[in-house]
């Protein structure tokens, strides 16, 4: 089961899993083939699909490529914490008599904040700023949830893909002769 499976990363992940012979169900706000409708806030009837599920991947969250106004910040945080809580609650209440699925929850490299050239590892402390605070809360919502199941956090960085992610924005800037060297190649 993939929450956020209709987004850029979720679509690619879903396609790869299907190619490898897995059955994939997408938690989505809109109906469609292979989708289970959910509101992203509550565990509901969709949770019974967890009984036959090996893995739940939570990629849900609104894009961060917006101006960080008060309302946008609130939406970015809410769009991550609500689905994470709903998935945890569904696992906790549905899977008590069966082997629970492995819960993989997205986070972001924003966890580290702006550290310039500092090398960060999984043991590094969180950085400062809105994205770091959001990532900390998002990870905590998963890892501290009482749902008894294996849990993993995946910190995702800048996503580059033809037709999506940051690539089209970089491409537009470069075509307008506003692009430049991102780094020295040693990062």
C-alpha positions in Angstrom: 0.0 0.0 0.0 1.4 3.4 -1.0 0.0 6.7 0.4 1.0 9.5 -2.0 1.4 6.9 -4.7 0.0 9.2 -7.4 2.8 11.7 -6.9 6.2 11.7 -8.8 8.0 9.3 -6.5 5.0 7.2 -5.7 4.1 6.7 -9.4 7.7 5.6 -10.2 7.8 3.3 -7.1 4.4 1.8 -8.0 5.4 1.1 -11.6 8.7 -0.6 -10.5 6.9 -2.7 -7.9 4.3 -3.9 -10.4 7.1 -4.6 -12.9 8.6 -6.9 -10.2 5.4 -8.8 -9.7 4.0 -7.1 -6.6 0.3 -6.1 -6.2 0.2 -2.4 -5.4 -2.7 -0.4 -3.9 -2.6 3.3 -3.8 -4.2 5.4 -1.0 -5.6 8.4 -2.9 -8.1 11.1 -2.4 -9.5 10.4 -5.9 -10.9 7.1 -7.2 -9.3 5.2 -9.9 -8.0 1.8 -10.9 -5.8 0.3 -8.2 -6.7 3.1 -5.8 -8.3 3.0 -2.4 -10.0 6.2 -1.5 -9.0 7.8 1.8 -9.1 11.3 3.2 -5.5 11.3 4.4 -6.6 11.9 8.0 -8.6 8.9 9.3 -8.1 5.2 9.3 -11.2 3.9 7.7 -12.5 0.9 5.6 -9.2 1.0 3.6 -7.4 -0.3 6.7 -8.7 -3.9 6.2 -6.4 -4.1 3.2 -3.5 -4.1 5.7 -4.4 -7.7 6.7 -2.8 -9.0 3.5 -0.2 -6.3 3.2 3.6 -6.7 3.5 4.6 -3.1 3.3 3.0 0.3 3.7 4.9 3.3 2.2 3.9 6.8 3.2 4.9 9.4 0.7 2.0 11.7 1.3 2.7 15.4 1.7 2.0 18.6 -0.2 4.8 20.1 -2.3 7.3 22.4 -0.6 7.9 24.4 -3.8 5.7 27.2 -2.5 6.2 30.5 -0.7 6.5 29.7 3.0 3.5 31.7 4.2 1.9 30.9 7.5 -0.9 29.0 5.7 1.4 27.1 3.4 3.7 26.1 6.3 0.6 24.8 8.2 -0.5 22.9 5.1 2.9 21.4 4.5 3.1 20.1 8.1 -0.6 19.0 8.3 -0.3 17.1 5.0 2.5 15.0 6.4 1.4 14.5 10.0 -2.2 13.6 9.4 -1.6 10.8 6.9 1.3 9.5 9.1 -1.1 9.3 12.1 -3.9 7.7 10.1 -1.5 5.0 8.8 -0.2 4.3 12.3 -3.7 4.2 13.8 -4.8 1.8 11.0 -1.9 -0.5 11.6 -2.5 -0.4 15.4 -6.2 -1.2 15.3 -6.3 -3.6 12.3 -3.2 -5.7 12.6 -3.3 -6.8 16.2 -4.0 -10.5 15.3 -1.8 -10.7 12.2 1.8 -10.0 11.3 1.8 -6.2 10.8 3.3 -4.7 7.6 6.6 -3.0 7.5 5.9 0.8 7.6 8.2 2.9 5.5 7.7 6.6 6.1 9.1 9.4 4.0 11.0 12.3 5.4 13.4 14.8 3.8 17.0 15.8 3.8 15.7 19.1 5.0 16.1 17.4 8.4 19.7 18.5 8.3 19.0 22.1 7.6 21.6 24.2 5.7 25.0 22.9 6.8 27.1 24.2 3.9 29.9 21.7 3.3 29.4 19.7 6.5 29.0 16.0 5.9 25.8 14.7 7.6 25.0 11.1 8.5 22.0 9.4 10.0 23.6 10.2 13.4 23.7 13.9 12.7 21.5 16.2 14.8 18.6 18.0 13.0 19.3 21.4 11.6 17.4 24.6 12.2 14.6 26.2 10.3 11.1 25.2 9.1 12.1 22.3 6.9 14.2 20.7 9.6 11.5 21.2 12.2 8.9 19.7 9.8 11.1 16.7 9.1 11.7 16.1 12.8 8.0 16.2 13.6 7.2 13.9 10.6 9.7 11.3 11.7 8.6 11.5 15.3 5.0 11.0 14.2 6.0 7.6 12.7 8.7 6.4 15.0 6.9 7.3 18.2 3.5 6.0 17.1 2.5 3.1 19.3 1.7 0.9 16.3 3.7 -2.3 16.8 5.4 -2.9 13.5 8.8 -2.6 11.9 9.4 1.1 10.9 11.8 2.8 8.6 12.4 6.4 7.6 13.6 7.4 4.2 15.0 11.0 3.9 14.4 12.1 0.4 16.4 14.9 -1.3 15.8 17.0 -4.4 14.0 14.9 -6.9 15.1 15.2 -10.6 12.9 13.5 -13.2 12.0 14.3 -16.8 8.7 16.1 -16.6 8.7 16.4 -12.9 10.4 17.3 -9.7 13.0 20.0 -9.7 14.3 19.2 -13.2 11.8 21.2 -15.2 12.5 24.3 -13.1 16.3 23.9 -13.5 15.8 23.3 -17.2 13.7 26.5 -17.6 16.3 28.6 -15.8 19.1 27.1 -17.9 17.3 27.8 -21.1 16.8 31.4 -20.0 20.6 31.6 -19.5 20.0 31.9 -15.7 21.4 28.5 -14.8 24.8 28.0 -13.3 27.1 25.6 -11.8 25.4 24.0 -8.8 28.6 22.9 -7.2 32.2 21.9 -7.9 31.3 18.3 -8.5 32.8 17.1 -5.2 29.6 17.4 -3.1 
